Structures are given as structure tokens and as C-alpha cells.
Amino acid sequence: MPTVATLLGLRVVIYPNDHPPRHIHVMDAEHEARFALDDGGAVTLMENYGFRRRRLEAIRAELEARREALIAEWVRIHGQ
């Protein structure tokens, strides 16, 4: 599972055998969340397994700032 970035001490992962829509997984040793990258130009939470709301808001803001680079990584791994 390729780590494509780290942010706020968390791993940002795009699985090579994953499926549309474009999305990323953000995780630490105990928690994971999945965020879509295509929803009308915004990063949106798809699933959350254990992160608290404030932490999710901080993660989403960081992902938003890196959205274009993360989409480029998805395309590099999966194609269009």
C-alpha cells in the first residue's frame, strides 16, 4: 500500500487495486478515514473509523490544500 504523503503525523495512502471514485485513505495505527477527491472540487469525508470531529476537520483542511497533488497521484497509480 503506497504512502503518497504524510500530514499531521498521518499516512495518506492510495491503494493500487482500489476503485473509483478518486479517494484517499488517511490512517494512523488505530484510526482510518476515507476522503473523496472529486466531489465538486472539494475534499469530502466518505468514511471514518475512530477519528474525532476536530481531527477530521484538520485532516480535511490539509487534504484540501494538497488536493491537486493527490489527484495527480491517483492518476499516476490508476490512470484517468
CNS distance restraints for C-alpha pairs under 8 A (distance, minus, plus):
assign (resid   1 and name CA) (resid  13 and name CA) 6.63 0.50 0.50
assign (resid   1 and name CA) (resid  14 and name CA) 6.89 0.50 0.50
assign (resid   1 and name CA) (resid  15 and name CA) 5.35 0.50 0.50
assign (resid   1 and name CA) (resid  16 and name CA) 7.08 0.50 0.50
assign (resid   2 and name CA) (resid  13 and name CA) 5.74 0.50 0.50
assign (resid   2 and name CA) (resid  14 and name CA) 6.13 0.50 0.50
assign (resid   2 and name CA) (resid  15 and name CA) 6.49 0.50 0.50
assign (resid   2 and name CA) (resid  16 and name CA) 7.65 0.50 0.50
assign (resid   3 and name CA) (resid  11 and name CA) 6.17 0.50 0.50
assign (resid   3 and name CA) (resid  12 and name CA) 5.57 0.50 0.50
assign (resid   3 and name CA) (resid  13 and name CA) 4.52 0.50 0.50
assign (resid   3 and name CA) (resid  14 and name CA) 6.83 0.50 0.50
assign (resid   4 and name CA) (resid  11 and name CA) 7.82 0.50 0.50
assign (resid   4 and name CA) (resid  12 and name CA) 5.78 0.50 0.50
assign (resid   4 and name CA) (resid  13 and name CA) 5.67 0.50 0.50
assign (resid   4 and name CA) (resid  14 and name CA) 6.84 0.50 0.50
assign (resid   4 and name CA) (resid  70 and name CA) 7.79 0.50 0.50
assign (resid   4 and name CA) (resid  73 and name CA) 7.19 0.50 0.50
assign (resid   5 and name CA) (resid  11 and name CA) 6.27 0.50 0.50
assign (resid   5 and name CA) (resid  12 and name CA) 5.06 0.50 0.50
assign (resid   5 and name CA) (resid  13 and name CA) 7.25 0.50 0.50
assign (resid   6 and name CA) (resid  10 and name CA) 5.39 0.50 0.50
assign (resid   6 and name CA) (resid  11 and name CA) 4.72 0.50 0.50
assign (resid   6 and name CA) (resid  12 and name CA) 5.64 0.50 0.50
assign (resid   7 and name CA) (resid  11 and name CA) 6.73 0.50 0.50
assign (resid   7 and name CA) (resid  12 and name CA) 7.36 0.50 0.50
assign (resid   7 and name CA) (resid  59 and name CA) 7.73 0.50 0.50
assign (resid   7 and name CA) (resid  62 and name CA) 7.23 0.50 0.50
assign (resid   8 and name CA) (resid  59 and name CA) 7.43 0.50 0.50
assign (resid   9 and name CA) (resid  28 and name CA) 7.87 0.50 0.50
assign (resid  10 and name CA) (resid  26 and name CA) 6.46 0.50 0.50
assign (resid  10 and name CA) (resid  27 and name CA) 5.62 0.50 0.50
assign (resid  10 and name CA) (resid  28 and name CA) 5.41 0.50 0.50
assign (resid  11 and name CA) (resid  25 and name CA) 8.00 0.50 0.50
assign (resid  11 and name CA) (resid  26 and name CA) 5.59 0.50 0.50
assign (resid  11 and name CA) (resid  27 and name CA) 5.35 0.50 0.50
assign (resid  11 and name CA) (resid  28 and name CA) 6.45 0.50 0.50
assign (resid  12 and name CA) (resid  24 and name CA) 6.59 0.50 0.50
assign (resid  12 and name CA) (resid  25 and name CA) 5.71 0.50 0.50
assign (resid  12 and name CA) (resid  26 and name CA) 4.60 0.50 0.50
assign (resid  12 and name CA) (resid  27 and name CA) 6.71 0.50 0.50
assign (resid  13 and name CA) (resid  24 and name CA) 5.79 0.50 0.50
assign (resid  13 and name CA) (resid  25 and name CA) 5.07 0.50 0.50
assign (resid  13 and name CA) (resid  26 and name CA) 6.31 0.50 0.50
assign (resid  13 and name CA) (resid  27 and name CA) 7.97 0.50 0.50
assign (resid  14 and name CA) (resid  18 and name CA) 7.50 0.50 0.50
assign (resid  14 and name CA) (resid  23 and name CA) 7.41 0.50 0.50
assign (resid  14 and name CA) (resid  24 and name CA) 5.31 0.50 0.50
assign (resid  14 and name CA) (resid  25 and name CA) 6.44 0.50 0.50
assign (resid  14 and name CA) (resid  74 and name CA) 6.83 0.50 0.50
assign (resid  16 and name CA) (resid  77 and name CA) 6.18 0.50 0.50
assign (resid  16 and name CA) (resid  78 and name CA) 6.86 0.50 0.50
assign (resid  21 and name CA) (resid  36 and name CA) 6.85 0.50 0.50
assign (resid  21 and name CA) (resid  37 and name CA) 7.88 0.50 0.50
assign (resid  21 and name CA) (resid  38 and name CA) 7.21 0.50 0.50
assign (resid  22 and name CA) (resid  36 and name CA) 5.92 0.50 0.50
assign (resid  22 and name CA) (resid  37 and name CA) 5.61 0.50 0.50
assign (resid  22 and name CA) (resid  38 and name CA) 6.32 0.50 0.50
assign (resid  22 and name CA) (resid  71 and name CA) 7.33 0.50 0.50
assign (resid  22 and name CA) (resid  74 and name CA) 6.76 0.50 0.50
assign (resid  23 and name CA) (resid  34 and name CA) 6.76 0.50 0.50
assign (resid  23 and name CA) (resid  35 and name CA) 5.41 0.50 0.50
assign (resid  23 and name CA) (resid  36 and name CA) 4.21 0.50 0.50
assign (resid  23 and name CA) (resid  37 and name CA) 5.32 0.50 0.50
assign (resid  23 and name CA) (resid  38 and name CA) 7.80 0.50 0.50
assign (resid  23 and name CA) (resid  74 and name CA) 7.84 0.50 0.50
assign (resid  24 and name CA) (resid  34 and name CA) 5.70 0.50 0.50
assign (resid  24 and name CA) (resid  35 and name CA) 5.51 0.50 0.50
assign (resid  24 and name CA) (resid  36 and name CA) 6.67 0.50 0.50
assign (resid  24 and name CA) (resid  37 and name CA) 7.54 0.50 0.50
assign (resid  25 and name CA) (resid  32 and name CA) 6.76 0.50 0.50
assign (resid  25 and name CA) (resid  33 and name CA) 5.73 0.50 0.50
assign (resid  25 and name CA) (resid  34 and name CA) 4.52 0.50 0.50
assign (resid  25 and name CA) (resid  35 and name CA) 6.54 0.50 0.50
assign (resid  26 and name CA) (resid  32 and name CA) 5.58 0.50 0.50
assign (resid  26 and name CA) (resid  33 and name CA) 5.31 0.50 0.50
assign (resid  26 and name CA) (resid  34 and name CA) 6.31 0.50 0.50
assign (resid  26 and name CA) (resid  35 and name CA) 7.90 0.50 0.50
assign (resid  27 and name CA) (resid  31 and name CA) 5.53 0.50 0.50
assign (resid  27 and name CA) (resid  32 and name CA) 4.30 0.50 0.50
assign (resid  27 and name CA) (resid  33 and name CA) 6.53 0.50 0.50
assign (resid  28 and name CA) (resid  32 and name CA) 6.67 0.50 0.50
assign (resid  30 and name CA) (resid  50 and name CA) 7.59 0.50 0.50
assign (resid  31 and name CA) (resid  48 and name CA) 7.98 0.50 0.50
assign (resid  31 and name CA) (resid  49 and name CA) 5.59 0.50 0.50
assign (resid  31 and name CA) (resid  50 and name CA) 5.12 0.50 0.50
assign (resid  31 and name CA) (resid  51 and name CA) 6.03 0.50 0.50
assign (resid  32 and name CA) (resid  48 and name CA) 6.17 0.50 0.50
assign (resid  32 and name CA) (resid  49 and name CA) 5.18 0.50 0.50
assign (resid  32 and name CA) (resid  50 and name CA) 6.80 0.50 0.50
assign (resid  32 and name CA) (resid  51 and name CA) 7.15 0.50 0.50
assign (resid  33 and name CA) (resid  45 and name CA) 7.43 0.50 0.50
assign (resid  33 and name CA) (resid  46 and name CA) 7.51 0.50 0.50
assign (resid  33 and name CA) (resid  47 and name CA) 5.45 0.50 0.50
assign (resid  33 and name CA) (resid  48 and name CA) 4.26 0.50 0.50
assign (resid  33 and name CA) (resid  49 and name CA) 5.87 0.50 0.50
assign (resid  33 and name CA) (resid  50 and name CA) 7.98 0.50 0.50
assign (resid  33 and name CA) (resid  51 and name CA) 7.37 0.50 0.50
assign (resid  34 and name CA) (resid  45 and name CA) 6.17 0.50 0.50
assign (resid  34 and name CA) (resid  46 and name CA) 5.37 0.50 0.50
assign (resid  34 and name CA) (resid  47 and name CA) 5.12 0.50 0.50
assign (resid  34 and name CA) (resid  48 and name CA) 6.51 0.50 0.50
assign (resid  35 and name CA) (resid  43 and name CA) 6.35 0.50 0.50
assign (resid  35 and name CA) (resid  44 and name CA) 5.35 0.50 0.50
assign (resid  35 and name CA) (resid  45 and name CA) 4.45 0.50 0.50
assign (resid  35 and name CA) (resid  46 and name CA) 5.21 0.50 0.50
assign (resid  35 and name CA) (resid  47 and name CA) 7.13 0.50 0.50
assign (resid  35 and name CA) (resid  60 and name CA) 7.94 0.50 0.50
assign (resid  36 and name CA) (resid  43 and name CA) 5.64 0.50 0.50
assign (resid  36 and name CA) (resid  44 and name CA) 5.23 0.50 0.50
assign (resid  36 and name CA) (resid  45 and name CA) 6.37 0.50 0.50
assign (resid  36 and name CA) (resid  46 and name CA) 6.34 0.50 0.50
assign (resid  37 and name CA) (resid  41 and name CA) 7.32 0.50 0.50
assign (resid  37 and name CA) (resid  42 and name CA) 6.54 0.50 0.50
assign (resid  37 and name CA) (resid  43 and name CA) 4.91 0.50 0.50
assign (resid  37 and name CA) (resid  44 and name CA) 6.88 0.50 0.50
assign (resid  37 and name CA) (resid  67 and name CA) 6.73 0.50 0.50
assign (resid  37 and name CA) (resid  70 and name CA) 7.92 0.50 0.50
assign (resid  37 and name CA) (resid  71 and name CA) 6.84 0.50 0.50
assign (resid  38 and name CA) (resid  42 and name CA) 6.59 0.50 0.50
assign (resid  38 and name CA) (resid  43 and name CA) 6.91 0.50 0.50
assign (resid  39 and name CA) (resid  43 and name CA) 6.57 0.50 0.50
assign (resid  39 and name CA) (resid  44 and name CA) 6.69 0.50 0.50
assign (resid  42 and name CA) (resid  64 and name CA) 6.82 0.50 0.50
assign (resid  43 and name CA) (resid  60 and name CA) 6.57 0.50 0.50
assign (resid  43 and name CA) (resid  63 and name CA) 6.91 0.50 0.50
assign (resid  43 and name CA) (resid  64 and name CA) 5.76 0.50 0.50
assign (resid  43 and name CA) (resid  67 and name CA) 7.26 0.50 0.50
assign (resid  44 and name CA) (resid  60 and name CA) 7.38 0.50 0.50
assign (resid  45 and name CA) (resid  60 and name CA) 7.70 0.50 0.50
assign (resid  51 and name CA) (resid  55 and name CA) 6.24 0.50 0.50
assign (resid  51 and name CA) (resid  56 and name CA) 6.26 0.50 0.50
assign (resid  52 and name CA) (resid  56 and name CA) 6.24 0.50 0.50
assign (resid  53 and name CA) (resid  57 and name CA) 6.23 0.50 0.50
assign (resid  54 and name CA) (resid  58 and name CA) 6.34 0.50 0.50
assign (resid  55 and name CA) (resid  59 and name CA) 6.15 0.50 0.50
assign (resid  56 and name CA) (resid  60 and name CA) 6.00 0.50 0.50
assign (resid  57 and name CA) (resid  61 and name CA) 6.20 0.50 0.50
assign (resid  58 and name CA) (resid  62 and name CA) 6.32 0.50 0.50
assign (resid  59 and name CA) (resid  63 and name CA) 6.14 0.50 0.50
assign (resid  60 and name CA) (resid  64 and name CA) 6.00 0.50 0.50
assign (resid  61 and name CA) (resid  65 and name CA) 6.42 0.50 0.50
assign (resid  62 and name CA) (resid  66 and name CA) 6.54 0.50 0.50
assign (resid  63 and name CA) (resid  67 and name CA) 5.65 0.50 0.50
assign (resid  66 and name CA) (resid  70 and name CA) 6.21 0.50 0.50
assign (resid  67 and name CA) (resid  71 and name CA) 6.17 0.50 0.50
assign (resid  68 and name CA) (resid  72 and name CA) 6.23 0.50 0.50
assign (resid  69 and name CA) (resid  73 and name CA) 6.33 0.50 0.50
assign (resid  70 and name CA) (resid  74 and name CA) 6.29 0.50 0.50
assign (resid  71 and name CA) (resid  75 and name CA) 6.23 0.50 0.50
assign (resid  72 and name CA) (resid  76 and name CA) 6.09 0.50 0.50
assign (resid  73 and name CA) (resid  77 and name CA) 6.18 0.50 0.50
assign (resid  74 and name CA) (resid  78 and name CA) 5.80 0.50 0.50
assign (resid  74 and name CA) (resid  79 and name CA) 7.22 0.50 0.50
assign (resid  75 and name CA) (resid  79 and name CA) 4.31 0.50 0.50
assign (resid  75 and name CA) (resid  80 and name CA) 5.47 0.50 0.50
